[in-house]
Structures are given as C-alpha cells and as structure tokens.
Amino acid sequence: MARLNTLFFLAVVALAVVALVDCLLTERSRLQSFPRAAWAVLILLCPVLGPVAWFRAGRGAPAAGIAPAPAGPDDDPEFLRRLSESLRDR
C-alpha cells in the first residue's frame, strides 16, 4: 500500500510540475480566464484540480492569423521563391 501511495504522490507532483512549467512558458496571448500569477497559485495550492483546470481552460488555442515559423529553409515559401528567382537570373 505504501508503494501505491508513493506512486500516487509522485504522479501528482509530476502533474503539478508539468502544469506549472507549461503555465510559465505559455505566451501571454494564449492565457485565458486568469492572469499567469493566479494560474500558478491555483496549480500550487490545488495540486490535482489546479493542473487539470489549467490544461482544460487555462491555455487557449494559438492566436488566429499567426502562422507558425517555418521549421527550415525548405519550409519557407518566401525563401524558396527567392531561391528560384536567383537560379533563373544565372
């Protein structure tokens, strides 16, 4: 029984740590319902319900109209256009 309690305790701590780190690293534009400090306090004071609330309601979808940055030059349409123009000019 002690092992099960220890495992449960470690799972709760891990969930709270992951939620707190995610809260602190989330862009300000994606925060919902409360400011970042309020979410951090909620996550720390309610180590089970706080992280669950954060993952369900705290962070929204990325802001509309903001495209993710290209992963590499071959994913960037502007780079590919300039490259093809420079090859045509040769």
Secondary structure, 3 states (H helix, E strand, C coil): CHHHHHHHHHHHHHHHHHHHHHHHHCCHHHECCCCHHHHHHHHHHCCCHHHHHHHHHHECCCCCCCCCCCCCHHHCHHHHHHHHHHHHCC
